Amino acid sequence: MRSLPEEADYVVVGAGSAGCALAARLSEDPRVLVVLLEAGGAARNPWLHVPIGYAKTMYHPTLSWNLATEPEPELHGRRINWPRGRVLGGSSAINGLLYVRGQHADFDHWRQLGCVGWSAADVLPAFRRAEDQQRGADEWHGAGGPLAVSDLSPRSALAEAFIAAGQEVGLPRNDDFNGAEQEGVGPFQVTARGGWRCSAATAYLGPARRRANLVVVTGAAAERVVLDGRRATGIAFRHAGTARSIRARREVVLCGGAIASPRLLLLSGIGPAEELRALGIAPRHDLAEVGRNLQDHFQARMVFRASRRGTLNDALGSLAGRMMAGMHFALRRAGPLTISAGVAGLFARVLPGSATPDTQFHFIPFSADRPGGGLHDFPGFTISTCQLRPESRGDITLVGADPALPARIRANYMSTDTDRRCMVEGLKLVRRVAAAPALRAWIEAEFLPGAGCDGDDALLEHARRAGTTIFHPAGTCRMGADPGAVVAPDLRVQGIGGLRVADASIMPTVVSGNTNAACIMIGEKAAELIRQAA
């Protein structure tokens, strides 16, 4: 690390998906000094770079924050584990690598909510600018950008059977979920290059750190935004056990994600005034919606016992198999260690009246009792279903004024009838796909929840007892044009000068799909907005 300056033009807090993109883009201007503060450490663990390494890092004691929700009322009081990346690259360093942008309608809806500049046509250039698409540039995709987007190769016969089964139940084949239409069944693309994971840190910080005007500080835990009246002037943080601060000549940008960004605003006295006073925090700006509007994609999984070998349970279930997989990766950057958290996907409408897909399915060629857990000792595979546009809303609040305390997370999963019906109908579609001839030939039996789980009530109970997050929290610093929004469409915090937020927390509604690509787009857009203002 270069020596930490006392001030910089821009101070960016959080080296996750958006923060890496933003800091790197801002540092392209040699006239400005950019400091990027990251609470986690450098990405030295080798599992951070091997695609299937998420199984080792997602619940790692130091590479993940290992958060958990409060007891969830609709889930029999269960606390749901929320792993979040605690390393350069943030959650893009420990996620399942899937590259899914969301639907065009998601961004057009943002524009309809008053977010000028965030329609599908507006954000497409940022997506394309970020992308290095293996298939080459076209109307929807870019080539030569920092973020590698590639095909999984070769696809297994089992994945092809899933795709064929989706077609047999009436869904169109779709080889590009990020093109003209999202609906259909087909292969996922992943953020990988040459067999290696391409996190936001690899994509953006790797090249940018050669610049003298970008200083990246790891182990820097932000504690509050420094305010001079109604203007942000810097960040107070703790580094190597010492209280430090840095001044921002131009702007502070929070990129901590849907949990850390609202938490830092609240610790700084920006939020619901009465709640802050009750915690012993002096309110600096009464902004009622900070931490509200929390959304997340909830998933329920079905596990099938395969009738033949060909799953990752077989390939990695023995020492000899793991050694062979390691050699395959070492020699060719291929094989089981390059598998993402889903090799094929399906986007479908399961509720009457849905104009676009309301449910996403991940086909995973292995099975375990829980995400990140040990593989079953039989040939098995998993199909998960998650609702894309949940109505349920939760919140992020503080436990106390101490910055060392984690935030309180209330996801409030499945709190509406629509959300519950969508989960049940999604699970029923999984069973229809599994019963289609192409996939039925691979199945010995349904292992989870099992044939005894019959009827809508039983399927809902399965979701309540076994469902979990699919790791896409968003919305807690809502962007909008109305006075209640936390940030305006230019990402400036309402009522506070010199302060913006740029991460998943600004999404008015969570995108219909995995969130990493959209977060990187938000970082790209934020850099564009900041440069325009300067």
Solvent accessible surface area in square Angstrom, and as a share of the most:
residue,aa,sasa,rsa
1,M,129,0.58
2,R,94,0.34
3,S,99,0.64
4,L,28,0.14
5,P,34,0.22
6,E,154,0.69
7,E,60,0.27
8,A,0,0.00
9,D,14,0.07
10,Y,7,0.02
11,V,0,0.00
12,V,0,0.00
13,V,15,0.08
14,G,11,0.11
15,A,0,0.00
16,G,14,0.13
17,S,15,0.10
18,A,3,0.02
19,G,0,0.00
20,C,0,0.00
21,A,0,0.00
22,L,0,0.00
23,A,0,0.00
24,A,6,0.05
25,R,33,0.12
26,L,3,0.02
27,S,2,0.01
28,E,80,0.36
29,D,32,0.17
30,P,114,0.72
31,R,203,0.74
32,V,6,0.03
33,L,41,0.21
34,V,0,0.00
35,V,0,0.00
36,L,0,0.00
37,L,1,0.01
38,E,11,0.05
39,A,33,0.26
40,G,5,0.05
41,G,35,0.33
42,A,32,0.25
43,A,28,0.22
44,R,201,0.74
45,N,43,0.22
46,P,94,0.59
47,W,86,0.30
48,L,2,0.01
49,H,59,0.26
50,V,14,0.08
51,P,2,0.01
52,I,17,0.09
53,G,0,0.00
54,Y,14,0.05
55,A,48,0.37
56,K,116,0.49
57,T,1,0.01
58,M,14,0.06
59,Y,61,0.23
60,H,46,0.21
61,P,104,0.65
62,T,85,0.50
63,L,18,0.09
64,S,1,0.01
65,W,96,0.34
66,N,64,0.33
67,L,29,0.14
68,A,41,0.32
69,T,0,0.00
70,E,47,0.21
71,P,66,0.41
72,E,2,0.01
73,P,106,0.67
74,E,45,0.20
75,L,0,0.00
76,H,96,0.43
77,G,39,0.37
78,R,69,0.25
79,R,139,0.51
80,I,4,0.02
81,N,82,0.42
82,W,3,0.01
83,P,4,0.03
84,R,49,0.18
85,G,10,0.09
86,R,85,0.31
87,V,0,0.00
88,L,7,0.04
89,G,0,0.00
90,G,7,0.07
91,S,30,0.20
92,S,4,0.02
93,A,2,0.02
94,I,5,0.03
95,N,31,0.16
96,G,12,0.11
97,L,1,0.01
98,L,7,0.04
99,Y,5,0.02
100,V,0,0.00
101,R,10,0.04
102,G,8,0.08
103,Q,10,0.04
104,H,67,0.30
105,A,46,0.35
106,D,8,0.04
107,F,5,0.02
108,D,54,0.28
109,H,71,0.32
110,W,0,0.00
111,R,100,0.37
112,Q,141,0.63
113,L,83,0.41
114,G,18,0.18
115,C,0,0.00
116,V,94,0.54
117,G,23,0.22
118,W,2,0.01
119,S,19,0.12
120,A,17,0.13
121,A,80,0.62
122,D,57,0.30
123,V,2,0.01
124,L,38,0.19
125,P,69,0.43
126,A,1,0.01
127,F,7,0.03
128,R,80,0.29
129,R,82,0.30
130,A,5,0.04
131,E,1,0.00
132,D,42,0.22
133,Q,7,0.03
134,Q,116,0.52
135,R,110,0.40
136,G,28,0.27
137,A,64,0.50
138,D,73,0.38
139,E,123,0.55
140,W,62,0.22
141,H,6,0.03
142,G,5,0.05
143,A,57,0.45
144,G,69,0.66
145,G,15,0.14
146,P,31,0.20
147,L,2,0.01
148,A,4,0.03
149,V,1,0.01
150,S,16,0.10
151,D,44,0.23
152,L,19,0.09
153,S,87,0.56
154,P,118,0.74
155,R,79,0.29
156,S,47,0.30
157,A,71,0.55
158,L,1,0.00
159,A,0,0.00
160,E,62,0.28
161,A,10,0.08
162,F,1,0.01
163,I,1,0.00
164,A,36,0.28
165,A,0,0.00
166,G,0,0.00
167,Q,78,0.35
168,E,89,0.40
169,V,53,0.30
170,G,66,0.63
171,L,24,0.12
172,P,75,0.47
173,R,92,0.34
174,N,19,0.10
175,D,64,0.33
176,D,35,0.18
177,F,10,0.04
178,N,9,0.05
179,G,5,0.05
180,A,58,0.45
181,E,123,0.55
182,Q,11,0.05
183,E,40,0.18
184,G,0,0.00
185,V,0,0.00
186,G,0,0.00
187,P,5,0.03
188,F,1,0.00
189,Q,10,0.05
190,V,3,0.02
191,T,3,0.02
192,A,8,0.06
193,R,112,0.41
194,G,59,0.57
195,G,17,0.16
196,W,97,0.34
197,R,7,0.03
198,C,3,0.02
199,S,8,0.05
200,A,0,0.00
201,A,12,0.09
202,T,61,0.35
203,A,5,0.04
204,Y,6,0.02
205,L,3,0.02
206,G,41,0.39
207,P,61,0.38
208,A,1,0.01
209,R,91,0.33
210,R,192,0.70
211,R,80,0.29
212,A,87,0.67
213,N,20,0.10
214,L,0,0.00
215,V,7,0.04
216,V,6,0.03
217,V,0,0.00
218,T,36,0.21
219,G,36,0.34
220,A,2,0.02
221,A,44,0.34
222,A,19,0.14
223,E,40,0.18
224,R,116,0.42
225,V,3,0.02
226,V,41,0.24
227,L,19,0.10
228,D,102,0.53
229,G,46,0.44
230,R,133,0.49
231,R,110,0.40
232,A,2,0.02
233,T,16,0.09
234,G,2,0.02
235,I,0,0.00
236,A,13,0.10
237,F,1,0.00
238,R,102,0.37
239,H,36,0.16
240,A,95,0.74
241,G,61,0.59
242,T,75,0.43
243,A,68,0.53
244,R,95,0.35
245,S,71,0.45
246,I,4,0.02
247,R,130,0.48
248,A,8,0.06
249,R,114,0.41
250,R,97,0.35
251,E,16,0.07
252,V,0,0.00
253,V,0,0.00
254,L,1,0.00
255,C,6,0.03
256,G,34,0.32
257,G,19,0.18
258,A,3,0.03
259,I,14,0.07
260,A,44,0.34
261,S,1,0.01
262,P,0,0.00
263,R,40,0.15
264,L,8,0.04
265,L,0,0.00
266,L,8,0.04
267,L,17,0.09
268,S,9,0.06
269,G,0,0.00
270,I,0,0.00
271,G,0,0.00
272,P,14,0.09
273,A,12,0.09
274,E,125,0.56
275,E,72,0.32
276,L,2,0.01
277,R,132,0.48
278,A,91,0.70
279,L,56,0.28
280,G,66,0.63
281,I,18,0.09
282,A,74,0.57
283,P,38,0.24
284,R,100,0.36
285,H,24,0.11
286,D,90,0.47
287,L,12,0.06
288,A,65,0.51
289,E,50,0.22
290,V,0,0.00
291,G,0,0.00
292,R,69,0.25
293,N,25,0.13
294,L,1,0.01
295,Q,4,0.02
296,D,9,0.05
297,H,0,0.00
298,F,10,0.04
299,Q,10,0.05
300,A,1,0.01
301,R,23,0.09
302,M,0,0.00
303,V,0,0.00
304,F,5,0.02
305,R,74,0.27
306,A,3,0.03
307,S,58,0.37
308,R,112,0.41
309,R,170,0.62
310,G,44,0.42
311,T,3,0.02
312,L,16,0.08
313,N,5,0.03
314,D,22,0.12
315,A,38,0.30
316,L,23,0.11
317,G,54,0.52
318,S,55,0.36
319,L,122,0.61
320,A,72,0.56
321,G,16,0.16
322,R,120,0.44
323,M,115,0.52
324,M,130,0.58
325,A,3,0.02
326,G,28,0.27
327,M,107,0.48
328,H,64,0.28
329,F,13,0.06
330,A,64,0.50
331,L,139,0.69
332,R,175,0.64
333,R,87,0.32
334,A,18,0.14
335,G,20,0.19
336,P,24,0.15
337,L,24,0.12
338,T,22,0.13
339,I,27,0.14
340,S,1,0.00
341,A,26,0.20
342,G,0,0.00
343,V,8,0.05
344,A,0,0.00
345,G,0,0.00
346,L,1,0.00
347,F,0,0.00
348,A,3,0.02
349,R,117,0.43
350,V,23,0.13
351,L,21,0.10
352,P,126,0.79
353,G,84,0.81
354,S,26,0.17
355,A,89,0.69
356,T,39,0.23
357,P,8,0.05
358,D,8,0.04
359,T,1,0.01
360,Q,0,0.00
361,F,3,0.01
362,H,6,0.03
363,F,0,0.00
364,I,23,0.12
365,P,5,0.03
366,F,34,0.14
367,S,1,0.00
368,A,8,0.06
369,D,109,0.56
370,R,121,0.44
371,P,32,0.20
372,G,32,0.31
373,G,20,0.19
374,G,65,0.62
375,L,62,0.31
376,H,23,0.10
377,D,147,0.76
378,F,21,0.09
379,P,34,0.21
380,G,0,0.00
381,F,0,0.00
382,T,3,0.02
383,I,2,0.01
384,S,1,0.00
385,T,0,0.00
386,C,0,0.00
387,Q,11,0.05
388,L,0,0.00
389,R,85,0.31
390,P,13,0.08
391,E,87,0.39
392,S,8,0.05
393,R,86,0.31
394,G,9,0.09
395,D,27,0.14
396,I,0,0.00
397,T,15,0.08
398,L,10,0.05
399,V,70,0.40
400,G,14,0.14
401,A,46,0.36
402,D,72,0.37
403,P,43,0.27
404,A,89,0.69
405,L,69,0.35
406,P,79,0.50
407,A,12,0.09
408,R,72,0.26
409,I,2,0.01
410,R,98,0.36
411,A,7,0.05
412,N,53,0.27
413,Y,7,0.03
414,M,5,0.02
415,S,42,0.27
416,T,37,0.21
417,D,82,0.42
418,T,34,0.20
419,D,2,0.01
420,R,54,0.20
421,R,105,0.38
422,C,1,0.00
423,M,2,0.01
424,V,10,0.05
425,E,47,0.21
426,G,0,0.00
427,L,0,0.00
428,K,61,0.26
429,L,12,0.06
430,V,1,0.01
431,R,57,0.21
432,R,124,0.45
433,V,3,0.02
434,A,8,0.06
435,A,56,0.43
436,A,6,0.05
437,P,76,0.48
438,A,26,0.20
439,L,0,0.00
440,R,137,0.50
441,A,60,0.46
442,W,24,0.08
443,I,34,0.17
444,E,113,0.51
445,A,47,0.36
446,E,35,0.16
447,F,83,0.35
448,L,48,0.24
449,P,33,0.21
450,G,12,0.12
451,A,92,0.71
452,G,81,0.78
453,C,18,0.11
454,D,113,0.59
455,G,37,0.35
456,D,69,0.36
457,D,123,0.64
458,A,31,0.24
459,L,3,0.02
460,L,29,0.14
461,E,55,0.25
462,H,14,0.06
463,A,0,0.00
464,R,52,0.19
465,R,149,0.54
466,A,40,0.31
467,G,0,0.00
468,T,23,0.13
469,T,1,0.01
470,I,14,0.07
471,F,44,0.18
472,H,12,0.06
473,P,4,0.03
474,A,0,0.00
475,G,0,0.00
476,T,0,0.00
477,C,0,0.00
478,R,45,0.16
479,M,0,0.00
480,G,1,0.01
481,A,69,0.54
482,D,56,0.29
483,P,127,0.80
484,G,31,0.29
485,A,0,0.00
486,V,0,0.00
487,V,0,0.00
488,A,24,0.19
489,P,28,0.18
490,D,47,0.24
491,L,0,0.00
492,R,85,0.31
493,V,2,0.01
494,Q,45,0.20
495,G,46,0.45
496,I,8,0.04
497,G,28,0.27
498,G,3,0.03
499,L,1,0.00
500,R,2,0.01
501,V,0,0.00
502,A,0,0.00
503,D,4,0.02
504,A,8,0.06
505,S,0,0.00
506,I,0,0.00
507,M,0,0.00
508,P,5,0.03
509,T,33,0.19
510,V,3,0.02
511,V,0,0.00
512,S,0,0.00
513,G,0,0.00
514,N,16,0.08
515,T,12,0.07
516,N,17,0.09
517,A,3,0.02
518,A,0,0.00
519,C,15,0.09
520,I,2,0.01
521,M,1,0.00
522,I,0,0.00
523,G,0,0.00
524,E,0,0.00
525,K,14,0.06
526,A,1,0.00
527,A,0,0.00
528,E,52,0.23
529,L,33,0.17
530,I,1,0.00
531,R,98,0.36
532,Q,126,0.56
533,A,57,0.44
534,A,88,0.69
